[in-house]
Amino acid sequence: MGERKGTNLYYPPDYDPKVGGLNKFLGTHALRERARKLHMGILIIRFEMPYNIWCDGCGNHIGMGVRYNAEKKKVGMYYSTPVYQFRMKCHLCDNHFEIKTDPGNLDYIIVSGARRQENRWDPKDNEQVVPETKEVSRRLYDDAMYKLEHCMDDTKTARSRDSALDNAIALNDTHWRDDYSSNCALRASFRARKKELQEKGTLDQQLLKNSSLNIELVSEHEDDIKLARLLMHSSQKGNKKDTRSSLKRLVSVAKSKEKAKKMAVTTLNSGSTKQILRLPLIQEASSSKSDTTVNSSLVNYDLSTSDSDS
């Protein structure tokens, strides 16, 4: 836009065409502010980041394609190609970083202030088509025998990959020869799977609602089902054992009470003067030094005294 500022604009009355253009007459440059350091060999340009970098000042990531106002200057020559260096300021901090061109490798090199995010790889690892180097291109142009050998190698490589290409084409034809029926079958399987997922989601929501839970349920697995059945079976066995043991204890207590009643009746019906009825009491735990003792009460019945009182 700077070169158009002197076009179709106001010309002062004292303008002399013999001096030259309007910029020369006014003592300004056509690029205006972009040429303020032109006397130092520096031109302000709009530079676009060629790859992803990390700023050394703030450590933030700067993506490829971010544009800056950069100071461009010539720092050397690569044969007949000039090497330019660009200096710009990070938009997130006060750090400046410098990048220069590398005509030999068709790349850019970071001089200072930043480091490159490594996303480079060897195209041969991905079986990509790699362009020929300058030496190979020169020999292909000058040496007819080398060109013939190079073409033969390319033909052998193509033949070795014909089988893989044929297999891929055959596989594609078997599945997609009839596009309509293949698409219908695929969509039908998708619909059936979608219906199953909806039914499962409904059951899961009902289970969570009944259990008053707010968790994420995972899909069932055969091992989990087997483990749950084993736990249920073992718990049922344990409950049966507990009920049987409690019933046995109740039966033994009832038998002991019945036996005590029978002994009391037989002693009362006998004609002895003094009868002893031993009633079992609860055993109390004494100190660690003393042994466990059982207290028994003796009930004496004097029939002669009772007869005289009567």
C-alpha positions as CSV (number, residue, x, y, z in Angstrom):
1,M,0.0,0.0,0.0
2,G,2.9,2.3,0.6
3,E,3.8,2.7,-3.1
4,R,0.3,4.0,-3.9
5,K,0.4,6.9,-1.4
6,G,1.9,9.3,-3.8
7,T,-0.7,8.5,-6.5
8,N,-3.8,10.7,-7.0
9,L,-3.1,12.7,-3.9
10,Y,-2.7,16.4,-3.2
11,Y,0.3,18.1,-4.8
12,P,1.5,21.3,-3.1
13,P,1.6,24.5,-5.1
14,D,5.4,24.7,-4.7
15,Y,5.9,21.3,-6.2
16,D,8.6,21.2,-8.8
17,P,8.5,18.2,-11.2
18,K,12.2,18.7,-11.9
19,V,13.1,17.5,-8.4
20,G,11.5,14.1,-9.1
21,G,8.6,12.3,-7.6
22,L,6.4,13.5,-4.8
23,N,8.2,11.3,-2.2
24,K,11.5,12.7,-3.3
25,F,10.1,16.2,-3.1
26,L,8.7,15.6,0.4
27,G,11.8,13.7,1.6
28,T,9.9,10.5,2.4
29,H,10.2,6.9,1.3
30,A,7.5,5.0,-0.6
31,L,7.4,2.3,2.2
32,R,7.0,4.9,4.9
33,E,7.5,3.4,8.4
34,R,8.7,0.1,7.0
35,A,11.8,1.8,5.7
36,R,12.8,3.7,8.8
37,K,15.9,1.5,9.3
38,L,16.8,1.2,5.7
39,H,20.0,3.2,6.2
40,M,21.1,0.3,8.4
41,G,20.3,-2.3,5.7
42,I,17.1,-3.4,7.6
43,L,13.7,-3.5,6.1
44,I,10.5,-4.1,8.1
45,I,8.4,-6.9,6.5
46,R,5.5,-9.2,7.4
47,F,7.1,-12.6,8.3
48,E,5.0,-15.8,8.7
49,M,6.3,-18.5,11.0
50,P,7.5,-21.5,8.8
51,Y,7.0,-24.1,11.6
52,N,6.1,-24.6,15.3
53,I,8.5,-23.2,17.8
54,W,8.9,-22.7,21.6
55,C,9.8,-19.3,22.9
56,D,12.9,-19.3,25.2
57,G,11.6,-16.2,27.0
58,C,8.2,-17.3,28.2
59,G,8.2,-21.0,27.2
60,N,5.0,-20.6,25.2
61,H,4.2,-22.4,22.0
62,I,4.0,-20.4,18.8
63,G,2.3,-22.2,16.0
64,M,3.1,-22.3,12.3
65,G,1.5,-19.5,10.3
66,V,1.6,-16.8,13.1
67,R,2.7,-13.5,11.5
68,Y,5.1,-10.9,12.9
69,N,6.6,-7.6,11.9
70,A,10.2,-8.7,11.4
71,E,13.4,-6.9,10.6
72,K,14.9,-8.3,7.5
73,K,18.6,-8.0,6.7
74,K,21.1,-9.7,4.4
75,V,23.8,-11.7,6.3
76,G,25.6,-13.7,3.6
77,M,25.5,-15.5,0.3
78,Y,25.0,-19.2,-0.7
79,Y,26.6,-19.3,-4.1
80,S,24.5,-16.7,-5.9
81,T,21.5,-16.8,-3.5
82,P,21.4,-14.2,-0.6
83,V,20.9,-15.5,2.9
84,Y,18.5,-13.3,4.9
85,Q,18.0,-13.1,8.7
86,F,14.7,-12.1,10.4
87,R,14.4,-10.6,13.9
88,M,11.1,-10.3,15.6
89,K,9.6,-9.9,19.0
90,C,7.4,-12.5,20.8
91,H,3.8,-11.3,21.2
92,L,3.5,-13.0,24.6
93,C,6.7,-11.6,26.2
94,D,9.7,-9.2,25.6
95,N,11.9,-11.9,24.1
96,H,13.3,-11.5,20.6
97,F,14.2,-14.4,18.3
98,E,16.1,-14.6,15.1
99,I,15.6,-16.9,12.1
100,K,17.6,-17.1,8.9
101,T,17.2,-18.8,5.6
102,D,19.0,-22.0,4.6
103,P,19.0,-22.2,0.8
104,G,21.2,-25.3,0.7
105,N,18.6,-27.4,2.5
106,L,15.5,-25.4,1.5
107,D,14.7,-24.7,5.1
108,Y,14.9,-22.1,7.9
109,I,17.3,-22.1,10.9
110,I,16.6,-20.7,14.3
111,V,19.6,-18.5,15.3
112,S,18.6,-17.5,18.8
113,G,15.7,-16.9,21.1
114,A,13.6,-20.0,20.4
115,R,13.8,-23.7,19.7
116,R,12.1,-25.7,17.0
117,Q,9.4,-28.3,17.8
118,E,10.6,-31.4,16.1
119,N,8.0,-32.8,13.7
120,R,10.4,-34.0,11.0
121,W,10.7,-37.5,9.8
122,D,12.3,-39.5,7.0
123,P,9.9,-39.7,4.1
124,K,11.3,-43.1,3.2
125,D,10.0,-44.6,6.5
126,N,6.4,-43.8,5.3
127,E,7.1,-45.0,1.8
128,Q,6.6,-41.6,0.4
129,V,7.8,-40.5,-3.0
130,V,11.1,-38.7,-2.3
131,P,12.3,-36.2,-4.9
132,E,15.7,-36.8,-6.4
133,T,18.7,-34.9,-5.1
134,K,20.6,-32.4,-7.2
135,E,23.5,-34.9,-7.8
136,V,21.1,-37.6,-9.0
137,S,19.2,-35.2,-11.2
138,R,22.5,-34.0,-12.7
139,R,23.6,-37.5,-13.4
140,L,20.3,-38.5,-14.9
141,Y,20.6,-35.6,-17.3
142,D,24.2,-36.1,-18.3
143,D,24.8,-39.9,-18.0
144,A,22.7,-42.1,-20.3
145,M,23.8,-45.4,-18.7
146,Y,23.0,-44.2,-15.2
147,K,19.6,-43.1,-16.4
148,L,19.0,-46.6,-17.9
149,E,20.0,-48.3,-14.6
150,H,17.9,-45.9,-12.6
151,C,14.9,-46.7,-14.7
152,M,15.4,-50.4,-14.4
153,D,15.5,-50.1,-10.6
154,D,12.3,-48.2,-10.7
155,T,10.7,-50.9,-12.9
156,K,11.8,-53.7,-10.5
157,T,10.3,-51.7,-7.5
158,A,7.0,-51.3,-9.3
159,R,6.8,-55.0,-10.2
160,S,7.5,-56.0,-6.6
161,R,4.6,-53.9,-5.4
162,D,2.2,-55.1,-8.1
163,S,1.0,-58.1,-5.9
164,A,0.2,-55.9,-3.0
165,L,-1.7,-53.5,-5.2
166,D,-3.6,-56.4,-6.8
167,N,-4.6,-57.8,-3.4
168,A,-5.9,-54.4,-2.3
169,I,-7.9,-54.0,-5.5
170,A,-9.4,-57.5,-5.1
171,L,-10.3,-56.9,-1.5
172,N,-12.0,-53.7,-2.4
173,D,-13.9,-55.4,-5.2
174,T,-15.2,-58.2,-3.0
175,H,-16.6,-55.8,-0.5
176,W,-17.7,-52.9,-2.6
177,R,-18.5,-54.3,-6.0
178,D,-22.2,-53.8,-5.2
179,D,-22.2,-50.5,-3.4
180,Y,-25.9,-50.4,-2.7
181,S,-26.2,-53.8,-1.0
182,S,-23.0,-53.3,1.0
183,N,-24.2,-50.0,2.2
184,C,-27.6,-51.5,3.2
185,A,-26.0,-54.3,5.1
186,L,-23.7,-51.9,6.9
187,R,-26.5,-49.5,7.9
188,A,-28.7,-52.5,9.1
189,S,-25.9,-53.6,11.4
190,F,-25.6,-50.1,12.7
191,R,-29.3,-49.9,13.4
192,A,-29.3,-53.2,15.3
193,R,-26.3,-52.1,17.4
194,K,-27.9,-48.8,18.1
195,K,-31.1,-50.5,19.3
196,E,-29.1,-52.8,21.6
197,L,-27.3,-49.8,23.1
198,Q,-30.6,-48.0,23.7
199,E,-32.1,-50.9,25.5
200,K,-29.0,-51.4,27.6
201,G,-29.0,-47.6,28.5
202,T,-32.7,-47.9,29.5
203,L,-31.9,-50.8,31.9
204,D,-28.9,-49.0,33.3
205,Q,-30.9,-45.9,34.0
206,Q,-33.7,-47.9,35.7
207,L,-31.1,-49.7,37.9
208,L,-29.5,-46.5,38.9
209,K,-32.9,-45.0,39.7
210,N,-33.9,-47.9,41.9
211,S,-30.6,-47.9,43.7
212,S,-30.5,-44.1,44.1
213,L,-27.0,-44.0,42.7
214,N,-25.3,-41.5,40.5
215,I,-22.3,-43.4,39.0
216,E,-21.3,-44.5,35.5
217,L,-22.0,-48.2,34.8
218,V,-19.6,-50.2,32.8
219,S,-20.5,-53.1,30.5
220,E,-20.9,-56.6,31.9
221,H,-18.2,-59.2,31.5
222,E,-18.5,-63.0,31.7
223,D,-15.9,-63.1,34.5
224,D,-17.9,-60.6,36.6
225,I,-21.1,-62.7,36.2
226,K,-19.3,-65.9,37.2
227,L,-17.8,-64.2,40.3
228,A,-21.1,-62.8,41.4
229,R,-22.8,-66.2,41.1
230,L,-20.0,-67.8,43.3
231,L,-20.4,-65.1,45.9
232,M,-24.2,-65.6,46.0
233,H,-23.8,-69.4,46.4
234,S,-21.3,-69.1,49.2
235,S,-23.4,-66.5,51.1
236,Q,-26.4,-68.9,50.8
237,K,-24.4,-71.7,52.3
238,G,-23.2,-69.5,55.1
239,N,-26.8,-68.5,56.0
240,K,-27.9,-72.1,56.1
241,K,-25.1,-73.0,58.5
242,D,-25.9,-70.1,60.8
243,T,-29.6,-71.1,61.0
244,R,-28.8,-74.7,61.7
245,S,-26.4,-73.8,64.5
246,S,-28.9,-71.4,66.1
247,L,-31.6,-74.1,66.0
248,K,-29.3,-76.6,67.7
249,R,-28.6,-74.1,70.5
250,L,-32.3,-73.5,71.1
251,V,-33.1,-77.3,71.2
252,S,-30.2,-77.9,73.7
253,V,-31.5,-75.0,76.0
254,A,-35.0,-76.4,75.9
255,K,-33.9,-79.9,76.8
256,S,-31.8,-78.6,79.7
257,K,-34.8,-76.7,81.1
258,E,-37.1,-79.7,80.8
259,K,-34.5,-81.9,82.6
260,A,-34.2,-79.4,85.5
261,K,-38.0,-79.3,85.9
262,K,-38.2,-83.1,86.1
263,M,-35.4,-83.3,88.7
264,A,-37.3,-80.7,90.9
265,V,-40.5,-82.6,90.7
266,T,-38.9,-85.9,91.7
267,T,-37.1,-84.4,94.7
268,L,-40.3,-82.8,96.0
269,N,-42.3,-86.0,95.8
270,S,-39.6,-88.0,97.8
271,G,-39.9,-88.4,101.6
272,S,-36.4,-87.4,102.6
273,T,-35.8,-84.9,105.4
274,K,-33.3,-82.7,103.7
275,Q,-33.3,-82.5,100.0
276,I,-30.7,-80.6,97.9
277,L,-31.6,-79.0,94.7
278,R,-28.7,-77.6,92.8
279,L,-29.5,-74.8,90.4
280,P,-26.8,-73.8,87.9
281,L,-25.9,-70.2,87.9
282,I,-24.1,-68.1,85.3
283,Q,-20.3,-68.5,85.5
284,E,-18.6,-65.2,86.0
285,A,-15.1,-64.5,84.8
286,S,-12.8,-63.9,87.7
287,S,-9.3,-62.4,87.7
288,S,-6.4,-63.9,85.7
289,K,-4.9,-65.4,88.9
290,S,-8.0,-67.1,90.2
291,D,-9.7,-70.0,88.6
292,T,-13.3,-70.1,87.2
293,T,-15.8,-71.0,90.0
294,V,-19.4,-72.1,89.9
295,N,-21.7,-70.8,92.6
296,S,-24.6,-73.1,93.6
297,S,-27.4,-72.5,96.1
298,L,-28.7,-75.1,98.4
299,V,-32.4,-75.2,99.4
300,N,-33.1,-77.2,102.6
301,Y,-36.6,-78.4,103.3
302,D,-37.4,-79.5,106.9
303,L,-40.6,-81.5,106.8
304,S,-40.8,-82.0,110.6
305,T,-40.7,-78.3,111.3
306,S,-43.3,-77.6,108.8
307,D,-45.6,-80.3,110.3
308,S,-45.3,-78.9,113.9
309,D,-46.1,-75.4,112.6
310,S,-49.1,-76.6,110.9
